[in-house]
Amino acid sequence: MKRRRRLRWKTVAITCLFVGGILGSGYAVYRWRAVSAIRAAKEQAFRAAERGDHEQAVRLMEAYLRLYRDDAPAVRELAGLLEKTAKLPGDRLRALHTLDRALQINPHDSETRRLAVQKALELRRWKDAEDHLAILTRDFPDDAALQRQLGECAEGQGRETQAVELYRKAIAMDPREVESYARLARRLWQKTDQRNEADQVMADLRRSAADSVPARLALARF
């Protein structure tokens, strides 16, 4: 009797192990397929973007990033897609926050940080731009465009004197930094007693970048 019970329990145990093995392997296959599908969503997002379906590309990239959260280039790509689908200011702010997310993953990505600066300036988020520029100017101290962008931040916050100084600094670093001339001249022209100086700034631009199309446009607008 006892022997029969032992055999019965052994049979049950073996059956449970067999069924458990089947279920376990089934789950492993299911998980592998799910992970593979999500991994494929990234490439599908790129293809959707190529054919102009940016909203579908956003959905696919978001699905991919729910699993692969630390893929900084994919997060940056998502920011670009969000910008293309943006309809309201809040949508564009979401694109900026997504760039910030990419930088949290890879803080040394200067190209993404430059994009974040430009987006922050477009949204008039001067402090956000200044925070990124503080890092970029430390790494690229001789970059005239960065000094000009600092000037834009100062100008946006009403620090006119500092803005003028930064535009002058940018021009000294790069005599062909067209936007710095234009912004400096506009700031000077607003003050009646400095209009001659504003004219001189644009004359300097004409001499420094006579062959530049952006320079010709800036001169025409001034």
C-alpha positions as CSV (number, residue, x, y, z in Angstrom):
1,M,0.0,0.0,0.0
2,K,2.7,2.4,1.0
3,R,4.7,1.5,-2.1
4,R,1.7,2.3,-4.3
5,R,1.3,5.7,-2.7
6,R,5.0,6.4,-3.3
7,L,4.6,5.5,-6.9
8,R,1.5,7.6,-7.2
9,W,3.3,10.7,-5.7
10,K,6.3,10.1,-8.0
11,T,4.0,10.0,-11.0
12,V,2.3,13.2,-9.9
13,A,5.6,15.0,-9.3
14,I,6.9,13.9,-12.7
15,T,3.7,15.1,-14.4
16,C,3.9,18.4,-12.6
17,L,7.6,18.9,-13.7
18,F,6.7,17.9,-17.3
19,V,3.7,20.3,-17.4
20,G,5.7,23.0,-15.7
21,G,8.5,22.6,-18.3
22,I,6.1,23.0,-21.1
23,L,4.5,26.0,-19.6
24,G,7.9,27.5,-18.8
25,S,9.2,27.0,-22.3
26,G,6.0,28.4,-23.7
27,Y,6.4,31.6,-21.7
28,A,10.0,31.9,-22.7
29,V,9.0,31.7,-26.4
30,Y,6.2,34.2,-25.8
31,R,8.6,36.6,-24.1
32,W,11.2,36.2,-26.8
33,R,8.6,37.0,-29.5
34,A,7.4,40.0,-27.5
35,V,10.9,41.4,-27.0
36,S,11.7,40.8,-30.7
37,A,8.6,42.7,-31.7
38,I,9.4,45.6,-29.5
39,R,13.0,45.7,-30.8
40,A,11.7,45.7,-34.4
41,A,9.5,48.7,-33.5
42,K,12.5,51.0,-33.7
43,E,13.2,50.1,-37.3
44,Q,9.5,50.3,-38.1
45,A,9.5,53.8,-36.6
46,F,12.3,54.8,-38.9
47,R,10.5,53.5,-41.9
48,A,7.3,55.2,-40.9
49,A,9.2,58.5,-40.6
50,E,10.7,58.0,-44.0
51,R,7.3,57.7,-45.6
52,G,6.1,60.8,-43.7
53,D,3.8,59.1,-41.1
54,H,5.4,60.8,-38.2
55,E,2.5,60.1,-35.7
56,Q,2.9,56.4,-36.3
57,A,6.6,56.7,-36.0
58,V,6.1,58.4,-32.5
59,R,3.9,55.5,-31.4
60,L,6.4,52.9,-32.5
61,M,9.4,54.7,-31.0
62,E,7.5,55.1,-27.7
63,A,6.7,51.4,-27.7
64,Y,10.4,50.6,-28.2
65,L,11.5,53.0,-25.5
66,R,9.2,51.5,-22.9
67,L,11.5,48.5,-22.9
68,Y,14.8,50.1,-24.0
69,R,14.7,53.2,-21.8
70,D,18.5,53.9,-22.0
71,D,18.8,54.1,-25.8
72,A,19.8,57.8,-25.9
73,P,19.9,58.0,-29.7
74,A,16.4,56.6,-29.9
75,V,15.2,59.1,-27.3
76,R,16.8,61.9,-29.4
77,E,15.0,60.6,-32.5
78,L,11.8,60.6,-30.6
79,A,12.3,64.3,-29.7
80,G,12.7,65.0,-33.4
81,L,9.5,63.1,-34.3
82,L,7.6,64.9,-31.5
83,E,8.7,68.2,-33.0
84,K,7.4,67.2,-36.4
85,T,4.0,66.2,-35.0
86,A,3.7,69.2,-32.7
87,K,0.6,71.3,-33.0
88,L,0.5,73.2,-29.7
89,P,3.3,74.9,-27.6
90,G,2.9,72.1,-25.1
91,D,3.8,69.6,-27.8
92,R,7.0,71.4,-28.5
93,L,7.8,71.6,-24.8
94,R,7.5,67.8,-24.7
95,A,10.1,67.6,-27.5
96,L,12.5,69.7,-25.3
97,H,11.9,67.5,-22.3
98,T,12.6,64.5,-24.4
99,L,16.0,66.0,-25.4
100,D,16.6,66.6,-21.7
101,R,15.8,62.9,-21.1
102,A,18.4,61.9,-23.8
103,L,21.0,64.1,-22.0
104,Q,20.3,62.5,-18.7
105,I,21.2,59.2,-20.3
106,N,24.3,60.6,-22.1
107,P,25.3,64.0,-20.6
108,H,28.4,64.1,-22.9
109,D,26.3,64.3,-26.1
110,S,27.2,67.9,-27.2
111,E,25.2,67.6,-30.4
112,T,22.0,66.8,-28.5
113,R,22.7,69.5,-26.0
114,R,23.0,72.1,-28.8
115,L,19.6,70.9,-30.1
116,A,18.2,71.4,-26.6
117,V,19.6,74.9,-26.5
118,Q,18.0,75.8,-29.9
119,K,14.7,74.4,-28.8
120,A,14.8,76.2,-25.5
121,L,15.5,79.5,-27.3
122,E,12.6,78.9,-29.7
123,L,10.4,78.4,-26.7
124,R,11.8,81.4,-24.9
125,R,12.9,79.2,-22.0
126,W,16.0,81.3,-21.3
127,K,17.0,79.6,-18.0
128,D,16.9,76.1,-19.6
129,A,19.0,77.4,-22.5
130,E,21.5,79.0,-20.1
131,D,21.9,75.8,-18.1
132,H,22.8,73.9,-21.2
133,L,25.0,76.7,-22.5
134,A,27.0,76.7,-19.2
135,I,28.1,73.2,-20.0
136,L,28.7,73.8,-23.7
137,T,30.8,76.9,-23.2
138,R,32.9,75.1,-20.7
139,D,33.6,72.4,-23.3
140,F,33.8,74.8,-26.3
141,P,35.1,78.1,-24.9
142,D,35.9,79.6,-28.3
143,D,32.6,78.8,-30.0
144,A,31.2,82.1,-31.2
145,A,27.7,80.8,-31.8
146,L,27.4,79.7,-28.2
147,Q,28.4,83.2,-27.0
148,R,25.7,84.7,-29.3
149,Q,23.1,82.3,-27.8
150,L,24.1,83.4,-24.3
151,G,23.5,86.9,-25.6
152,E,20.0,85.9,-26.7
153,C,19.3,84.5,-23.2
154,A,20.5,87.8,-21.7
155,E,18.4,89.8,-24.1
156,G,15.3,87.7,-23.5
157,Q,15.6,88.4,-19.8
158,G,16.1,92.1,-20.2
159,R,19.9,92.2,-19.5
160,E,20.6,94.5,-22.4
161,T,24.1,95.5,-21.4
162,Q,25.2,91.9,-21.0
163,A,23.6,90.9,-24.3
164,V,25.5,93.6,-26.2
165,E,28.8,92.5,-24.5
166,L,28.1,88.9,-25.5
167,Y,27.3,89.8,-29.1
168,R,30.5,91.8,-29.3
169,K,32.4,88.8,-27.9
170,A,30.9,86.5,-30.4
171,I,32.0,88.8,-33.3
172,A,35.5,89.0,-31.9
173,M,35.7,85.2,-31.9
174,D,34.3,84.9,-35.4
175,P,34.0,88.0,-37.6
176,R,31.7,86.0,-39.9
177,E,29.1,85.3,-37.1
178,V,26.3,87.0,-39.0
179,E,23.5,86.7,-36.5
180,S,25.6,88.4,-33.8
181,Y,26.1,91.5,-36.0
182,A,22.4,91.6,-36.7
183,R,21.4,91.3,-33.1
184,L,24.0,93.7,-31.9
185,A,23.0,96.3,-34.5
186,R,19.3,96.0,-33.5
187,R,20.1,96.5,-29.9
188,L,22.2,99.6,-30.6
189,W,19.7,101.1,-33.1
190,Q,17.0,101.1,-30.4
191,K,19.0,103.7,-28.5
192,T,18.9,107.0,-30.4
193,D,22.4,108.0,-29.4
194,Q,24.0,104.7,-30.6
195,R,22.5,104.5,-34.1
196,N,25.7,105.6,-35.8
197,E,27.4,102.7,-34.0
198,A,24.7,100.3,-35.2
199,D,25.4,101.5,-38.8
200,Q,29.1,100.8,-38.2
201,V,28.4,97.3,-36.9
202,M,26.6,96.5,-40.2
203,A,29.4,98.1,-42.2
204,D,31.8,95.8,-40.4
205,L,29.6,92.9,-41.4
206,R,29.7,94.0,-45.0
207,R,33.5,94.0,-45.0
208,S,33.8,90.7,-43.0
209,A,31.3,88.6,-44.9
210,A,30.7,90.3,-48.2
211,D,30.3,86.9,-50.0
212,S,27.9,85.5,-47.5
213,V,24.2,85.1,-48.5
214,P,23.0,85.3,-44.8
215,A,25.1,88.5,-44.4
216,R,23.4,90.0,-47.5
217,L,20.0,89.1,-46.2
218,A,20.8,90.6,-42.7
219,L,22.1,93.8,-44.4
220,A,18.9,94.0,-46.5
221,R,16.6,93.6,-43.5
222,F,18.5,96.2,-41.5
